Amino acid sequence: MDYDLIIVGSGPGGYVAAIRASQLGMKTAVVERAELGGICLNWGCIPTKSLLKSAQVLDYINHAQEYGIEVENIKPDFKKIIARSREVAAGMSKGIQFLFKKNKVEHIQGFGKLIDNKTVEVTDKDGNKKSHSAQNIILATGARSKQLPNLKQDGKKIIGYREALTLSQLPKSMIVVGSGAIGTELAYFYKSMGTDVTIVEFLPNMVPNEDEEVSKTLARNFKKKKIKVMLNSSVENVDTSGDLCKVSIKTKKGEEIHEAEIVLSAVGVTPNIENIGIEELGIEKDKDKIKVDEFYRTNVEGIYAIGDIVHGPALAHVASAEGIICVENIAGLKPETLDYKNIPGCTYTTPEVASVGMTEKQALEAGYDIKIGKFPYTASGKASAAGARDGFVKLIFDAKYGELLGGHLIGANVTEMIGELVVARKLEVTGHALIKAIHPHPTMSEAIMEAAAAAYDEVIHI
């Protein structure tokens, strides 16, 4: 065998799994046809956060007078903002190259396809093919922007997230289809830059996976920013024949025609499982994803799959956790399986959104008698001092045992705060324990302690 382990794909699942495998003594190779780091580092998580930081800085400057600072001639340089985001992404990708060298992980450039359960055929950019063998193979090929029949992306007028990160000039108008994390983050960015933005969402709430109170709060905030939000609406078709896209939108009141320079499709992702040999090997699928067990084994011995190509949230941190569990199981360490009910979700708009566990609706539907505690940012000294009074922390507890069922946060810094609640749920911390845990003052994280106290009618002063 050439290797103990070959991983096909170098995203957050693949590269983390590779480094862990090497640490455990496995001779490891990663097959990747594009940049190391996959979509997350190059076309998703990292470059979008760079763009959003630029938008946040611009927002601060535009409101500088509120902090006692006079600033004149404020103007974003769109091309430089885009260029900075690409530099950040490139730097992170180079960081993975360094980690691979440090951990003696071999990078095989090209497109990988399974030949049998021990062999990966790699086709390089010139079309040359070479086979590599391994005792175990992990598929971590990720996903791409989903194409809808009535919203076919042409990369120019109807675009996906990749094109949205590298537009050569700022569009005057944009219609964003879908209000999940990708849609809302890019809508916020482009509106901050000066684009007239409309969001079209099929479901009754923005960020539809979130608690309804959080969704409604974010929608109100977006409307204050003059982002038009169309809920219970769907794009029927797009006419791109003219200078502007003519978008037919079905609403409760009937069909409306809206025009925009750009239509951004942000309706989800499609797993990259075509032409990688799974059909030839008889690897089982469940709809459009590969079927695996709790240790990410497929039905074919020696073949594993992780990340966006298996069932579960399509999130970078989930893929990384799956990769580590998969590799440690291969190494015989008997790792703890992943608790998919305790996965944090984050949306990096302004205000930020973060959550873990059950929503209020889900807890009630599950039959729980619940206690709810909320603490508004308007009562937070740190939030007031920071000029970030929009938001709240909402905690949901089982009334009988005090178990933390869910946490739902919207406001400044909440994506940094949610980790506390993930740990609390994992350790089965009760509401009373959260109340008694001393939080530093003044901080926004105090809102977690205050929300727990509110659930149990205990008075704490900020």
C-alpha positions as CSV (number, residue, x, y, z in Angstrom):
1,M,0.0,0.0,0.0
2,D,1.2,3.5,-0.8
3,Y,-0.6,5.0,2.2
4,D,-2.5,4.1,5.4
5,L,-5.1,6.7,4.5
6,I,-6.1,8.8,1.5
7,I,-8.5,11.6,1.9
8,V,-10.3,13.0,-1.2
9,G,-10.9,16.7,-0.5
10,S,-9.1,19.3,1.6
11,G,-11.9,21.3,3.1
12,P,-12.4,21.6,6.9
13,G,-13.3,17.9,7.1
14,G,-10.5,16.7,4.9
15,Y,-7.5,18.7,6.1
16,V,-8.4,18.4,9.8
17,A,-8.8,14.6,9.4
18,A,-5.5,14.4,7.5
19,I,-3.6,16.3,10.3
20,R,-5.2,14.1,13.0
21,A,-4.4,11.0,11.1
22,S,-0.7,12.0,10.8
23,Q,-0.6,12.7,14.5
24,L,-1.8,9.2,15.1
25,G,1.0,7.8,13.0
26,M,-0.7,7.1,9.7
27,K,1.0,7.7,6.4
28,T,-1.5,10.1,4.9
29,A,-2.2,11.8,1.6
30,V,-4.9,14.3,0.5
31,V,-6.2,14.5,-3.0
32,E,-7.3,18.0,-4.0
33,R,-7.8,19.5,-7.4
34,A,-8.2,23.1,-6.3
35,E,-6.9,25.3,-3.5
36,L,-6.2,23.6,-0.1
37,G,-8.9,24.5,2.4
38,G,-11.9,23.8,0.2
39,I,-14.9,26.1,-0.1
40,C,-14.7,27.2,3.5
41,L,-11.3,28.8,3.4
42,N,-11.3,29.9,-0.2
43,W,-15.0,30.7,-1.1
44,G,-17.0,30.6,2.0
45,C,-16.4,31.1,5.7
46,I,-13.1,33.0,5.7
47,P,-13.5,35.4,2.7
48,T,-17.1,36.3,3.7
49,K,-15.9,37.2,7.2
50,S,-13.3,39.5,5.7
51,L,-16.0,41.2,3.6
52,L,-18.3,41.5,6.6
53,K,-15.5,43.0,8.7
54,S,-15.0,45.7,6.1
55,A,-18.8,46.3,6.2
56,Q,-18.7,46.5,10.0
57,V,-15.8,49.0,9.9
58,L,-17.7,51.1,7.4
59,D,-20.8,51.0,9.6
60,Y,-18.7,52.2,12.6
61,I,-17.3,55.1,10.6
62,N,-20.8,56.1,9.3
63,H,-21.9,56.3,12.9
64,A,-18.7,57.9,14.2
65,Q,-20.6,61.0,15.4
66,E,-22.5,58.8,17.9
67,Y,-19.1,58.1,19.5
68,G,-18.0,61.7,19.5
69,I,-15.8,61.4,16.5
70,E,-16.0,63.6,13.4
71,V,-15.2,61.9,10.0
72,E,-15.6,63.3,6.5
73,N,-15.5,61.9,3.0
74,I,-16.4,58.3,3.8
75,K,-16.2,56.1,0.8
76,P,-15.7,52.3,0.5
77,D,-13.2,51.1,-2.2
78,F,-15.1,48.0,-3.4
79,K,-12.2,46.6,-5.4
80,K,-9.8,46.9,-2.5
81,I,-12.3,45.3,-0.1
82,I,-12.7,42.3,-2.5
83,A,-8.9,42.1,-2.9
84,R,-8.3,42.1,0.8
85,S,-10.8,39.2,1.2
86,R,-8.9,37.2,-1.4
87,E,-5.6,37.9,0.3
88,V,-7.0,36.6,3.6
89,A,-8.3,33.5,1.9
90,A,-5.0,32.9,0.2
91,G,-3.1,33.3,3.4
92,M,-5.2,30.7,5.2
93,S,-4.8,28.3,2.3
94,K,-1.0,28.7,2.6
95,G,-1.3,28.0,6.3
96,I,-2.7,24.5,5.4
97,Q,0.3,23.9,3.1
98,F,2.5,24.7,6.1
99,L,0.5,22.3,8.4
100,F,0.7,19.6,5.8
101,K,4.5,19.9,5.6
102,K,4.8,20.1,9.4
103,N,2.7,16.9,9.8
104,K,4.1,15.1,6.8
105,V,0.8,14.9,5.0
106,E,1.3,14.6,1.2
107,H,-0.8,16.7,-1.1
108,I,-1.7,15.0,-4.4
109,Q,-2.9,17.6,-6.9
110,G,-5.8,16.5,-9.1
111,F,-9.3,15.0,-9.2
112,G,-9.8,11.8,-7.2
113,K,-12.0,8.9,-8.2
114,L,-12.5,5.6,-6.5
115,I,-11.4,2.6,-8.5
116,D,-11.9,0.0,-5.7
117,N,-12.0,0.1,-1.9
118,K,-8.2,0.4,-1.8
119,T,-7.4,2.6,-4.8
120,V,-7.9,6.2,-5.8
121,E,-7.2,7.3,-9.4
122,V,-6.0,10.9,-9.6
123,T,-6.4,12.9,-12.8
124,D,-4.1,16.0,-13.0
125,K,-4.8,19.3,-14.8
126,D,-3.2,17.9,-18.0
127,G,-5.4,14.8,-18.0
128,N,-2.7,12.4,-16.8
129,K,-3.9,9.6,-14.6
130,K,-2.2,7.9,-11.7
131,S,-3.5,5.4,-9.2
132,H,-2.7,5.5,-5.4
133,S,-3.5,2.8,-2.9
134,A,-4.4,3.0,0.7
135,Q,-5.7,0.8,3.5
136,N,-8.5,3.3,4.1
137,I,-10.1,6.1,2.1
138,I,-12.2,9.0,3.3
139,L,-14.4,11.0,0.9
140,A,-14.6,14.6,1.9
141,T,-15.5,16.3,-1.4
142,G,-17.8,19.0,0.0
143,A,-20.6,20.8,-1.8
144,R,-21.4,23.5,-4.3
145,S,-24.1,26.1,-4.8
146,K,-27.4,24.5,-5.5
147,Q,-28.9,25.1,-9.0
148,L,-32.7,25.5,-9.2
149,P,-34.4,24.8,-12.6
150,N,-36.0,28.3,-12.6
151,L,-32.9,30.0,-11.3
152,K,-30.1,28.7,-13.4
153,Q,-26.8,30.4,-12.6
154,D,-24.9,31.9,-15.6
155,G,-22.1,33.4,-13.4
156,K,-22.8,36.9,-14.7
157,K,-26.4,38.0,-14.0
158,I,-27.6,35.1,-11.9
159,I,-24.7,34.2,-9.6
160,G,-23.9,31.9,-6.7
161,Y,-21.8,32.7,-3.6
162,R,-18.4,32.2,-5.4
163,E,-19.2,35.0,-8.0
164,A,-20.6,37.2,-5.2
165,L,-17.2,37.2,-3.5
166,T,-15.3,38.4,-6.6
167,L,-17.5,40.8,-8.5
168,S,-15.4,43.3,-10.4
169,Q,-17.7,46.2,-9.6
170,L,-20.4,47.1,-7.1
171,P,-23.9,46.4,-8.5
172,K,-26.5,49.1,-8.0
173,S,-29.2,46.6,-7.2
174,M,-29.3,42.9,-6.2
175,I,-32.0,40.4,-5.4
176,V,-30.9,37.7,-3.0
177,V,-32.9,34.5,-3.2
178,G,-32.8,32.7,0.2
179,S,-32.3,34.1,3.7
180,G,-30.1,31.5,5.3
181,A,-26.6,32.4,6.5
182,I,-25.2,32.8,3.0
183,G,-28.0,35.0,1.8
184,T,-28.3,37.2,4.8
185,E,-24.5,37.7,5.2
186,L,-24.1,38.7,1.6
187,A,-27.2,40.8,1.6
188,Y,-25.9,42.8,4.6
189,F,-22.5,43.2,3.0
190,Y,-23.8,44.5,-0.3
191,K,-26.3,46.8,1.3
192,S,-23.4,48.2,3.5
193,M,-21.5,48.9,0.3
194,G,-24.4,50.9,-1.2
195,T,-26.3,48.3,-3.3
196,D,-30.1,48.3,-3.2
197,V,-30.9,44.8,-1.9
198,T,-34.1,42.8,-1.8
199,I,-34.2,39.4,-0.1
200,V,-36.8,36.8,-1.3
201,E,-37.5,34.0,1.2
202,F,-39.9,31.1,0.5
203,L,-40.6,30.4,4.2
204,P,-42.5,32.7,6.7
205,N,-39.3,33.8,8.5
206,M,-35.8,34.9,7.7
207,V,-33.0,32.6,8.8
208,P,-35.8,29.9,9.1
209,N,-33.8,27.5,11.2
210,E,-33.6,30.0,14.0
211,D,-36.0,30.7,16.9
212,E,-38.9,32.8,15.6
213,E,-38.2,35.7,17.9
214,V,-34.6,35.8,16.6
215,S,-35.8,35.7,13.0
216,K,-38.3,38.5,13.5
217,T,-35.7,40.6,15.2
218,L,-33.2,40.2,12.4
219,A,-35.9,41.0,9.8
220,R,-36.8,44.2,11.6
221,N,-33.2,45.1,11.8
222,F,-32.7,44.5,8.1
223,K,-35.7,46.6,7.3
224,K,-34.2,49.5,9.4
225,K,-31.2,49.2,7.2
226,K,-33.5,49.6,4.2
227,I,-33.1,46.0,3.0
228,K,-36.4,44.9,1.5
229,V,-37.4,41.5,2.9
230,M,-40.1,39.5,1.0
231,L,-41.3,36.5,3.1
232,N,-43.7,33.7,1.9
233,S,-42.4,34.5,-1.6
234,S,-40.7,32.6,-4.4
235,V,-38.9,33.3,-7.6
236,E,-40.8,31.8,-10.5
237,N,-38.4,32.8,-13.3
238,V,-35.8,35.3,-14.3
239,D,-35.5,37.1,-17.7
240,T,-31.9,38.1,-18.3
241,S,-32.3,39.3,-21.9
242,G,-32.2,43.0,-21.0
243,D,-29.7,45.2,-19.2
244,L,-31.5,44.4,-15.9
245,C,-32.8,41.0,-14.7
246,K,-36.6,40.9,-14.6
247,V,-37.5,38.7,-11.7
248,S,-41.0,37.2,-11.4
249,I,-41.8,36.8,-7.7
250,K,-44.8,34.9,-6.5
251,T,-46.3,36.4,-3.3
252,K,-49.4,36.0,-1.2
253,K,-50.9,39.0,-3.0
254,G,-50.0,37.7,-6.5
255,E,-47.1,37.8,-8.9
256,E,-44.8,40.8,-8.9
257,I,-42.0,41.8,-11.3
258,H,-38.8,43.2,-9.8
259,E,-35.7,44.4,-11.6
260,A,-32.1,44.2,-10.5
261,E,-28.6,44.1,-12.0
262,I,-27.7,40.9,-10.2
263,V,-29.7,37.9,-8.8
264,L,-27.8,36.0,-6.1
265,S,-29.0,32.4,-5.6
266,A,-28.4,31.4,-2.0
267,V,-30.8,28.5,-1.7
268,G,-28.5,25.9,-0.3
269,V,-25.8,23.5,-1.5
270,T,-25.5,20.3,-3.6
271,P,-23.1,17.5,-2.5
272,N,-20.2,16.8,-4.8
273,I,-20.6,13.1,-5.2
274,E,-20.8,12.8,-9.0
275,N,-18.1,11.0,-11.0
276,I,-16.1,9.9,-7.9
277,G,-16.8,6.2,-8.3
278,I,-19.5,5.6,-5.7
279,E,-21.9,4.1,-8.1
280,E,-19.4,1.7,-9.5
281,L,-18.4,0.5,-6.1
282,G,-22.1,0.2,-4.9
283,I,-21.7,2.7,-2.1
284,E,-25.2,3.3,-0.7
285,K,-26.8,6.7,-0.9
286,D,-29.8,8.3,1.0
287,K,-31.3,10.7,-1.5
288,D,-28.4,13.0,-2.6
289,K,-26.0,12.1,0.2
290,I,-23.8,9.1,1.1
291,K,-25.2,6.8,3.8
292,V,-22.8,6.3,6.7
293,D,-22.9,5.0,10.3
294,E,-22.0,6.9,13.5
295,F,-18.3,6.5,12.6
296,Y,-18.8,7.5,9.0
297,R,-18.3,4.1,7.5
298,T,-20.0,3.4,4.2
299,N,-21.4,0.0,3.3
300,V,-18.1,-0.7,1.5
301,E,-15.3,-1.8,3.8
302,G,-12.5,0.7,4.0
303,I,-14.5,3.6,2.5
304,Y,-15.6,6.5,4.7
305,A,-17.4,9.8,4.0
306,I,-17.7,13.0,6.0
307,G,-18.9,16.6,5.7
308,D,-21.4,18.0,3.3
309,I,-21.8,14.8,1.4
310,V,-23.3,13.0,4.4
311,H,-26.5,13.8,6.4
312,G,-26.1,16.5,9.0
313,P,-25.7,20.3,9.1
314,A,-23.5,21.5,6.2
315,L,-21.2,23.4,8.5
316,A,-17.4,23.6,8.6
317,H,-17.1,22.8,12.3
318,V,-19.3,19.7,11.8
319,A,-17.1,18.4,9.0
320,S,-14.0,18.9,11.2
321,A,-15.5,17.1,14.1
322,E,-16.7,14.2,11.8
323,G,-13.2,14.0,10.3
324,I,-11.5,13.6,13.7
325,I,-14.1,11.0,14.9
326,C,-13.7,9.1,11.7
327,V,-9.9,9.0,11.9
328,E,-9.7,8.2,15.6
329,N,-12.1,5.3,15.0
330,I,-9.9,4.0,12.2
331,A,-6.9,4.2,14.6
332,G,-8.8,2.2,17.2
333,L,-9.2,4.9,19.8
334,K,-13.0,4.4,20.2
335,P,-14.0,8.1,20.1
336,E,-17.2,9.5,21.4
337,T,-19.8,9.9,18.6
338,L,-21.0,13.3,17.6
339,D,-24.1,14.7,19.2
340,Y,-25.9,16.4,16.3
341,K,-28.4,17.9,18.8
342,N,-25.7,20.1,20.2
343,I,-24.3,21.8,17.1
344,P,-23.9,25.6,17.2
345,G,-25.1,27.6,14.3
346,C,-23.8,31.2,13.5
347,T,-24.8,33.9,11.1
348,Y,-22.3,36.8,10.9
349,T,-24.6,39.6,10.0
350,T,-24.9,42.8,12.1
351,P,-26.4,42.0,14.5
352,E,-24.9,38.5,14.7
353,V,-27.1,35.4,15.3
354,A,-26.0,32.3,17.2
355,S,-28.0,29.3,18.5
356,V,-27.7,25.8,19.8
357,G,-30.3,23.2,20.7
358,M,-34.1,23.4,20.5
359,T,-36.1,26.4,19.6
360,E,-39.1,27.3,21.8
361,K,-41.4,25.8,19.2
362,Q,-39.5,22.6,19.0
363,A,-39.3,22.2,22.8
364,L,-43.1,22.6,23.1
365,E,-43.7,20.2,20.2
366,A,-41.5,17.7,22.0
367,G,-43.8,17.8,25.0
368,Y,-41.5,19.7,27.4
369,D,-42.8,21.9,30.2
370,I,-40.4,24.8,29.7
371,K,-39.0,27.9,31.5
372,I,-37.8,30.7,29.3
373,G,-35.4,33.4,30.3
374,K,-34.6,36.5,28.2
375,F,-32.2,39.3,28.7
376,P,-32.2,42.3,26.3
377,Y,-29.1,44.0,25.2
378,T,-30.8,47.4,26.0
379,A,-30.1,46.4,29.7
380,S,-26.5,45.5,29.1
381,G,-24.0,48.1,30.2
382,K,-21.3,46.8,27.8
383,A,-23.7,46.8,24.9
384,S,-24.9,50.3,25.7
385,A,-21.3,51.5,25.9
386,A,-20.4,49.8,22.7
387,G,-23.4,51.4,20.9
388,A,-24.8,47.9,20.1
389,R,-28.1,47.8,22.0
390,D,-30.0,45.6,19.4
391,G,-30.4,42.0,20.5
392,F,-31.1,39.6,23.3
393,V,-30.2,36.3,24.8
394,K,-33.0,33.7,25.1
395,L,-32.5,30.5,27.0
396,I,-35.0,27.6,27.2
397,F,-34.9,25.2,30.1
398,D,-36.8,22.0,31.0
399,A,-38.9,23.1,34.0
400,K,-38.7,19.7,35.6
401,Y,-35.0,19.1,35.7
402,G,-33.5,22.4,34.8
403,E,-31.8,21.1,31.7
404,L,-30.8,23.7,29.1
405,L,-32.7,22.8,26.0
406,G,-31.7,25.6,23.8
407,G,-30.0,28.9,23.5
408,H,-30.9,31.6,21.0
409,L,-28.8,34.8,20.7
410,I,-28.9,37.9,18.5
411,G,-26.6,40.9,19.0
412,A,-23.0,41.9,19.0
413,N,-20.4,39.2,19.7
414,V,-23.0,36.4,20.1
415,T,-21.0,34.1,17.8
416,E,-18.2,34.3,20.3
417,M,-20.6,33.6,23.2
418,I,-22.4,30.6,21.9
419,G,-19.6,28.2,22.8
420,E,-20.4,28.6,26.5
421,L,-23.9,27.2,25.9
422,V,-22.6,24.3,23.8
423,V,-20.3,23.3,26.7
424,A,-23.2,23.8,29.2
425,R,-25.5,21.5,27.3
426,K,-22.7,18.9,26.8
427,L,-22.1,18.9,30.6
428,E,-25.8,19.0,31.4
429,V,-25.4,22.2,33.3
430,T,-28.6,23.5,34.9
431,G,-30.0,27.0,34.9
432,H,-29.1,27.5,38.5
433,A,-25.5,26.5,37.7
434,L,-25.4,29.1,35.0
435,I,-26.7,31.7,37.4
436,K,-24.1,30.9,40.0
437,A,-21.2,30.9,37.5
438,I,-19.5,34.3,37.8
439,H,-19.4,36.2,34.5
440,P,-17.0,39.1,34.1
441,H,-18.4,42.6,34.3
442,P,-19.0,44.5,32.1
443,T,-19.3,42.1,29.2
444,M,-22.0,41.0,26.8
445,S,-21.6,37.4,28.0
446,E,-23.2,38.5,31.3
447,A,-26.5,38.3,29.3
448,I,-26.3,34.5,29.5
449,M,-26.2,34.6,33.2
450,E,-28.9,37.2,33.3
451,A,-31.2,35.3,30.9
452,A,-30.8,32.2,33.1
453,A,-31.7,34.3,36.2
454,A,-34.8,35.7,34.4
455,A,-36.0,32.1,33.7
456,Y,-36.0,31.5,37.5
457,D,-37.2,34.9,38.6
458,E,-33.9,35.7,40.3
459,V,-32.9,39.4,40.3
460,I,-29.3,40.3,39.2
461,H,-28.2,43.8,38.5
462,I,-25.8,44.8,35.7
